[in-house]
Amino acid sequence: MHSDYVGTGVTVGRAAGRRVALVAIFAAGCIASAAAQAPKLPDGFVYLRDIDPTIIQDIRYAGSNNFVGRPLRGYQAAECVVKREVGMRLKSVQEELAPQNLALKMFDCYRPVRAVADLVAWSRDGRETPAQKRYNPSFSKADLFRLGYIAERSRHSTGAALDLTLVDLKADNSATFDPAKDYADCIANVNLRAPEGSVDMGTGYDCSDTKSHAAAKSITAAQRRWREKLVQVMARRGFVNYSKEWWHFSLPGAGGRAYDFPITPWK
């Protein structure tokens, strides 16, 4: 009886062992499959949503709502990719804004070198549509580089530069961009410009005009307060604003070399 019990136990133990082994092999296969499917980023880069998913993203160069009118090369997904240190500091900014019913909205983060080259080629193609002209109402797009609104080498490609704004979470931000609509240019009244679902900073995003300069005098007191608030909350985390663009910030020392990997979907 005792020997029969031992024999049965061994049989059961072997069967259980096989089941455990099969489960382990299946789990390992799932993990390997997930790892193979997960997007790969160079060391030091992260998807911002992995750091803080509450930060709003409207990555404009991944779609048609930008001055080129189409996705730029390398933007395979509308995702904000940054250096990890940059992401952690943005998370800190968001935590300060949250009690005020405010949030950050990202327009652009890491930008592949191929996308910068795409912008250069676009600026020199000799064509300019009315939709493109909305973003630079006062001069030709061929002057964008000369005037400092676009750079042939962008800090965005290092993962340490950002384009962003503030969102009032208590406001109605439901209006969306309609590519078929004839919007006023980027320096017009906020009710006539293309909707951006954010506070009124005095111009639209990517508006190449002196009115977009951070310290422009041609904006209202309320618009100036919003700009100052954005600059101040970012400065407290070490970010520096570019004087010609109220939306552009960089983190000194966090950059390094330029990268050209594509922006791929998050998980």
URDADA-V360629 format. One record per residue. N is the residue number from 1. OMEGA is omega in radians with two decimals (none if undefined). Layout:
n->N omega->OMEGA
n->N omega->OMEGA
//
This chain:
n->1 omega->3.14
n->2 omega->-3.12
n->3 omega->3.09
n->4 omega->-3.13
n->5 omega->3.13
n->6 omega->-3.13
n->7 omega->3.14
n->8 omega->3.14
n->9 omega->3.13
n->10 omega->3.14
n->11 omega->3.12
n->12 omega->-3.14
n->13 omega->3.12
n->14 omega->3.13
n->15 omega->3.12
n->16 omega->3.13
n->17 omega->3.12
n->18 omega->3.13
n->19 omega->3.12
n->20 omega->-3.14
n->21 omega->3.13
n->22 omega->3.11
n->23 omega->-3.13
n->24 omega->3.14
n->25 omega->3.13
n->26 omega->-3.14
n->27 omega->3.13
n->28 omega->3.11
n->29 omega->3.12
n->30 omega->3.14
n->31 omega->3.14
n->32 omega->3.12
n->33 omega->3.13
n->34 omega->-3.14
n->35 omega->3.14
n->36 omega->-3.11
n->37 omega->-3.08
n->38 omega->3.14
n->39 omega->-3.13
n->40 omega->3.06
n->41 omega->3.06
n->42 omega->3.12
n->43 omega->3.10
n->44 omega->3.13
n->45 omega->3.11
n->46 omega->2.91
n->47 omega->-3.10
n->48 omega->-3.11
n->49 omega->3.04
n->50 omega->3.10
n->51 omega->-3.14
n->52 omega->-3.12
n->53 omega->3.14
n->54 omega->3.09
n->55 omega->-3.07
n->56 omega->3.13
n->57 omega->3.05
n->58 omega->-3.01
n->59 omega->-2.89
n->60 omega->-3.11
n->61 omega->3.08
n->62 omega->-3.13
n->63 omega->-3.10
n->64 omega->-3.10
n->65 omega->3.12
n->66 omega->-3.02
n->67 omega->3.06
n->68 omega->3.10
n->69 omega->-3.14
n->70 omega->3.06
n->71 omega->3.06
n->72 omega->3.11
n->73 omega->3.11
n->74 omega->3.11
n->75 omega->3.13
n->76 omega->3.12
n->77 omega->3.12
n->78 omega->-3.08
n->79 omega->3.05
n->80 omega->3.09
n->81 omega->-3.09
n->82 omega->2.93
n->83 omega->-3.06
n->84 omega->-3.14
n->85 omega->3.10
n->86 omega->3.13
n->87 omega->-3.14
n->88 omega->3.12
n->89 omega->3.05
n->90 omega->3.08
n->91 omega->3.11
n->92 omega->3.08
n->93 omega->-3.13
n->94 omega->3.14
n->95 omega->3.08
n->96 omega->-3.09
n->97 omega->-3.01
n->98 omega->3.14
n->99 omega->3.13
n->100 omega->-3.08
n->101 omega->3.08
n->102 omega->3.10
n->103 omega->3.01
n->104 omega->2.96
n->105 omega->-3.12
n->106 omega->3.05
n->107 omega->3.11
n->108 omega->-3.14
n->109 omega->3.04
n->110 omega->3.14
n->111 omega->-3.13
n->112 omega->3.11
n->113 omega->-3.14
n->114 omega->3.09
n->115 omega->3.08
n->116 omega->3.10
n->117 omega->3.10
n->118 omega->3.10
n->119 omega->3.13
n->120 omega->-3.14
n->121 omega->3.13
n->122 omega->-3.08
n->123 omega->-3.05
n->124 omega->-3.06
n->125 omega->3.07
n->126 omega->-3.14
n->127 omega->3.10
n->128 omega->-3.12
n->129 omega->3.08
n->130 omega->3.13
n->131 omega->3.10
n->132 omega->-3.10
n->133 omega->3.09
n->134 omega->-3.06
n->135 omega->3.09
n->136 omega->-3.02
n->137 omega->-3.00
n->138 omega->-3.12
n->139 omega->-3.11
n->140 omega->3.11
n->141 omega->3.10
n->142 omega->-3.13
n->143 omega->-3.04
n->144 omega->3.14
n->145 omega->-3.13
n->146 omega->-3.10
n->147 omega->3.04
n->148 omega->3.13
n->149 omega->3.05
n->150 omega->-3.14
n->151 omega->3.11
n->152 omega->3.02
n->153 omega->-3.01
n->154 omega->3.04
n->155 omega->3.08
n->156 omega->-3.09
n->157 omega->3.08
n->158 omega->-3.10
n->159 omega->-3.08
n->160 omega->3.11
n->161 omega->-3.00
n->162 omega->2.93
n->163 omega->-3.06
n->164 omega->3.10
n->165 omega->3.11
n->166 omega->3.08
n->167 omega->3.02
n->168 omega->-3.05
n->169 omega->3.12
n->170 omega->-3.08
n->171 omega->3.06
n->172 omega->-3.10
n->173 omega->-3.00
n->174 omega->-3.11
n->175 omega->-3.12
n->176 omega->-3.12
n->177 omega->3.10
n->178 omega->-3.07
n->179 omega->-3.13
n->180 omega->-3.08
n->181 omega->-3.14
n->182 omega->-3.10
n->183 omega->3.02
n->184 omega->-3.10
n->185 omega->-2.94
n->186 omega->3.12
n->187 omega->-3.13
n->188 omega->3.08
n->189 omega->-3.06
n->190 omega->-3.12
n->191 omega->-3.13
n->192 omega->3.13
n->193 omega->3.03
n->194 omega->-3.10
n->195 omega->3.14
n->196 omega->3.09
n->197 omega->-3.10
n->198 omega->3.07
n->199 omega->-3.13
n->200 omega->3.13
n->201 omega->3.12
n->202 omega->3.03
n->203 omega->3.01
n->204 omega->3.06
n->205 omega->3.12
n->206 omega->3.12
n->207 omega->-3.12
n->208 omega->-3.07
n->209 omega->3.12
n->210 omega->3.11
n->211 omega->3.11
n->212 omega->3.11
n->213 omega->-3.03
n->214 omega->-3.09
n->215 omega->-3.12
n->216 omega->-3.14
n->217 omega->-3.02
n->218 omega->3.11
n->219 omega->-3.11
n->220 omega->3.13
n->221 omega->3.14
n->222 omega->3.11
n->223 omega->3.11
n->224 omega->3.13
n->225 omega->3.11
n->226 omega->3.12
n->227 omega->3.14
n->228 omega->3.13
n->229 omega->3.12
n->230 omega->3.14
n->231 omega->-3.08
n->232 omega->-3.11
n->233 omega->3.09
n->234 omega->-3.13
n->235 omega->3.13
n->236 omega->3.08
n->237 omega->3.06
n->238 omega->-3.13
n->239 omega->-3.13
n->240 omega->3.13
n->241 omega->3.04
n->242 omega->-2.95
n->243 omega->-3.10
n->244 omega->-3.10
n->245 omega->-3.09
n->246 omega->-3.05
n->247 omega->-2.97
n->248 omega->3.13
n->249 omega->3.06
n->250 omega->3.14
n->251 omega->-3.11
n->252 omega->3.09
n->253 omega->-3.09
n->254 omega->-3.03
n->255 omega->-3.03
n->256 omega->-3.08
n->257 omega->3.09
n->258 omega->-3.12
n->259 omega->-3.13
n->260 omega->3.09
n->261 omega->-3.12
n->262 omega->3.06
n->263 omega->-3.07
n->264 omega->-3.11
n->265 omega->3.10
n->266 omega->3.05
n->267 omega->none
//
